Amino acid sequence: MRRVWSWVRDHDLVAFPVLAFGLGWLFYVPAMVLISGRPERFGWLIFFQTPGAGMALVAGWIVRHARGGAAEVADGWRRYLDAKGHPWWWWAAAVALVPSLAVAAGLVRGSFGDGVAQMWGQIGWFTLLALVPIGAMQLISSPLLEEYGWRGFWQPRLQHRWAALPASVLVGVLWGVHHLPIALAVGADPWTTVVGAVGPSVLAAWLLNAGRGSMVGPMLLHAGLNLAMAMLAPAGWAFPVAMLVAAAVVAVVAGPVQLGGRPRVSLAPTPARRAPDAGS
């Protein structure tokens, strides 16, 4: 056990994705086997998807604790509460950018997601009000469970070695691959799942750095992504392409400051205080 703990501490860049995949797929792969091709079993998805998403938090906790003990774990949680001093455009982008892209994609395609279409048929304009609490409820699911690891640890840790932009692309690709078993379980296109994760990953990295490490922005953006995918976005490639275009615009406009070679947020490879080996 001591050797494993030491390996996690000394190879944290690799340890996080290994743990996230290894632990998360303990839930995701059985979901794929049980549900794939059986729409009548889709209701079981939440029993696998939620704990599987939570394994990214567990992986982030393990690696942070191995690196710096309780102090580094607490620093990760502190960033979730960092909601002060951010400009209005930061909040607007975090809350509304991704849902707006989903609406734009729907206008281009001439159709929207089944969720919002059904709700509109039932309650009309009140749908716009109903989307607010639905989006807020998304915060307590995968944004809270996943962001502690992917954007709370791995993105700033990668930024210490690379520029934030290529780091965010790598995070997005592996974040998408991590969700492949769930995508296959519900019959989603695997390429759309992987490529579609890159755009929001770049946007989340932009908000992370613009917010000086605050996790509030990435969490709100993730909640907006969940809302868009569940309710607003049309099927197909229009929505992923819209997010990639937005990410490219952000990379050009804000990239030199927020996504360049000297990002505002990074984690050094060697912690200031090493955690003791497990079992010592």
C-alpha positions in Angstrom: 0.0 0.0 0.0 2.9 2.4 0.8 4.3 1.8 -2.7 0.9 2.6 -4.3 0.5 5.7 -2.3 4.0 6.9 -3.1 3.4 6.2 -6.8 0.3 8.3 -6.8 2.1 11.1 -5.0 5.1 11.1 -7.4 3.1 10.4 -10.6 0.0 12.5 -10.0 -0.3 13.6 -13.7 -0.9 10.0 -14.6 -2.4 8.8 -11.4 -5.6 11.0 -11.7 -6.8 9.7 -15.1 -5.9 6.1 -14.2 -7.9 6.3 -11.0 -10.8 8.2 -12.6 -11.1 5.6 -15.4 -10.5 2.6 -13.2 -13.0 3.6 -10.5 -15.5 5.3 -12.8 -15.7 2.4 -15.2 -16.6 0.1 -12.4 -20.0 1.7 -12.7 -20.1 2.9 -16.3 -19.2 -0.4 -18.0 -21.9 -2.5 -16.1 -24.3 0.3 -17.1 -23.3 -0.2 -20.8 -23.8 -4.0 -20.5 -27.1 -3.8 -18.7 -28.8 -0.9 -20.6 -27.3 -0.9 -24.1 -30.0 -1.7 -26.7 -32.7 -1.8 -24.0 -34.5 1.5 -23.9 -36.9 0.2 -21.2 -33.9 0.1 -18.8 -32.9 3.7 -19.2 -34.4 4.5 -15.8 -31.6 2.5 -14.2 -28.9 4.8 -15.7 -28.9 7.2 -12.7 -27.9 4.3 -10.4 -24.7 3.9 -12.4 -24.0 7.3 -13.8 -24.1 9.3 -10.5 -21.6 7.1 -8.6 -19.5 6.8 -11.7 -19.3 10.5 -11.9 -18.5 10.7 -8.3 -15.4 8.6 -8.8 -13.7 11.6 -10.5 -14.1 13.4 -7.2 -12.7 10.4 -5.3 -9.8 10.2 -7.7 -9.1 13.9 -7.2 -9.3 13.6 -3.5 -6.9 10.6 -3.5 -4.3 12.4 -5.6 -4.6 15.7 -3.7 -4.3 13.9 -0.4 -1.2 11.9 -1.6 0.4 15.1 -2.7 -0.3 17.5 0.2 -2.5 15.9 2.7 -5.6 17.6 4.3 -4.3 21.1 3.4 -4.3 20.4 -0.4 -7.7 18.6 -0.2 -9.2 21.6 1.6 -7.7 24.0 -1.0 -9.6 22.1 -3.7 -12.9 22.5 -1.8 -12.1 26.2 -1.0 -12.1 26.9 -4.7 -15.7 25.7 -5.0 -16.7 28.5 -2.8 -14.7 31.3 -4.5 -17.5 33.4 -5.8 -16.3 36.9 -5.0 -14.7 39.5 -7.2 -15.6 38.1 -10.6 -16.8 40.4 -13.4 -20.3 40.3 -14.7 -19.3 38.9 -18.1 -17.6 35.9 -16.3 -20.9 35.1 -14.6 -22.9 35.6 -17.8 -20.6 33.3 -19.8 -20.6 30.6 -17.0 -24.4 30.6 -16.8 -25.7 31.3 -20.3 -23.0 30.6 -22.9 -23.5 26.9 -23.4 -27.3 27.0 -23.3 -27.2 29.9 -25.8 -25.1 27.8 -28.1 -27.6 25.0 -27.9 -30.4 27.4 -28.8 -28.3 28.7 -31.7 -27.7 25.1 -32.9 -31.4 24.4 -32.7 -32.2 27.5 -34.8 -29.7 26.4 -37.4 -31.1 22.8 -37.5 -34.7 24.0 -37.2 -35.4 21.8 -34.3 -34.6 21.6 -30.6 -34.1 18.9 -28.0 -37.0 16.6 -27.2 -37.1 17.7 -23.6 -37.8 21.4 -24.3 -40.1 20.6 -27.2 -42.3 18.4 -25.0 -42.3 21.0 -22.2 -43.2 23.8 -24.6 -46.1 21.8 -25.8 -47.4 21.4 -22.3 -46.8 24.8 -20.6 -45.7 27.1 -23.5 -43.8 30.3 -22.4 -43.6 29.0 -18.8 -40.9 26.7 -20.2 -38.4 29.6 -20.0 -39.1 29.9 -16.2 -39.0 26.1 -15.7 -35.5 25.9 -17.2 -34.0 28.0 -14.4 -34.6 25.5 -11.6 -33.9 22.6 -13.9 -30.5 24.1 -14.6 -29.8 24.9 -11.0 -30.6 21.3 -10.0 -27.9 20.1 -12.4 -25.2 21.6 -10.1 -25.6 18.9 -7.5 -25.0 16.1 -9.9 -22.0 15.7 -12.3 -20.7 19.3 -11.9 -20.1 18.9 -8.2 -18.9 15.3 -8.6 -16.6 15.6 -11.6 -15.1 19.1 -11.5 -13.1 18.6 -8.3 -11.0 16.1 -10.3 -11.0 17.2 -13.9 -10.9 21.0 -13.6 -10.1 21.3 -9.9 -7.0 19.2 -10.1 -6.0 17.8 -13.5 -6.4 21.0 -15.6 -4.3 23.3 -13.3 -1.8 20.5 -12.8 -1.3 20.0 -16.5 -1.1 23.8 -16.9 2.1 23.7 -14.9 3.8 21.7 -17.7 1.9 22.9 -20.8 -0.1 25.9 -22.0 -3.7 25.9 -20.8 -5.1 25.5 -24.3 -3.5 22.1 -25.2 -4.0 21.0 -21.6 -7.8 21.7 -21.9 -8.0 19.8 -25.2 -6.3 16.8 -23.6 -8.7 17.0 -20.6 -11.6 17.3 -22.9 -10.7 14.2 -25.0 -10.2 12.0 -21.9 -13.2 13.5 -20.2 -15.2 12.4 -23.3 -13.6 9.0 -23.5 -14.4 8.5 -19.8 -18.1 8.9 -20.7 -18.1 6.5 -23.6 -19.7 3.6 -21.8 -22.6 5.8 -20.8 -22.9 7.1 -24.3 -23.0 3.6 -25.7 -25.5 2.6 -23.1 -28.0 5.2 -24.4 -27.1 4.8 -28.0 -25.3 8.1 -28.5 -22.7 8.5 -31.2 -19.3 7.9 -29.6 -17.5 10.4 -31.9 -20.0 13.1 -30.9 -19.4 12.3 -27.2 -15.6 12.6 -27.4 -15.4 15.6 -29.8 -18.3 17.3 -28.1 -16.4 17.3 -24.8 -13.5 19.3 -26.2 -15.3 22.6 -26.7 -16.8 22.9 -23.2 -13.4 21.7 -21.7 -11.7 24.7 -23.4 -14.4 27.1 -22.3 -14.2 25.7 -18.7 -10.4 26.2 -18.7 -10.9 29.8 -19.8 -13.3 30.4 -17.0 -11.0 28.6 -14.5 -8.1 30.9 -15.4 -10.2 34.1 -15.8 -11.6 33.4 -12.3 -8.2 32.9 -10.8 -8.9 29.2 -10.0 -12.5 29.6 -8.9 -14.4 26.4 -9.6 -17.8 28.2 -9.6 -17.4 29.1 -13.3 -16.6 25.6 -14.5 -19.3 24.2 -12.4 -22.0 26.6 -13.7 -20.8 25.9 -17.3 -21.0 22.2 -16.7 -24.5 22.6 -15.3 -25.4 24.5 -18.4 -24.0 21.8 -20.6 -26.1 19.2 -18.8 -29.2 21.3 -19.3 -28.4 21.9 -22.9 -27.8 18.2 -23.6 -30.9 17.1 -21.7 -33.4 19.7 -22.9 -32.2 22.2 -25.5 -29.7 20.9 -28.0 -30.8 19.2 -31.2 -29.5 15.7 -32.1 -26.4 15.5 -34.3 -23.3 17.6 -34.8 -24.7 21.1 -34.7 -24.3 21.6 -31.0 -20.8 20.1 -30.7 -19.6 22.2 -33.7 -21.1 25.4 -32.1 -19.2 24.7 -28.9 -16.0 24.1 -30.9 -16.5 27.4 -32.7 -17.1 29.3 -29.5 -13.9 27.6 -28.0 -11.9 28.7 -31.0 -13.1 32.3 -30.7 -12.3 32.3 -27.0 -8.8 30.9 -27.7 -8.1 33.7 -30.2 -9.6 36.5 -28.2 -8.7 35.5 -24.6 -6.0 32.9 -25.3 -2.9 34.9 -24.9 -3.9 35.8 -21.3 -6.1 33.0 -20.0 -5.0 30.1 -22.1 -1.4 30.9 -23.0 1.9 29.6 -21.8 1.6 31.4 -18.4 -1.9 30.7 -17.2 -3.1 32.2 -13.9 -3.7 28.9 -12.2 -1.3 26.0 -11.9 -0.2 23.3 -9.4 3.5 22.6 -9.0 4.7 19.0 -9.5 6.2 18.9 -6.0 3.9 19.9 -3.2 5.1 22.2 -0.4 4.3 19.6 2.2 4.2 15.9 1.3 1.6 13.7 2.8 2.8 10.8 4.9 2.6 7.4 3.2 -0.6 5.5 3.8 -0.3 3.1 6.6 2.6 4.9 8.3 
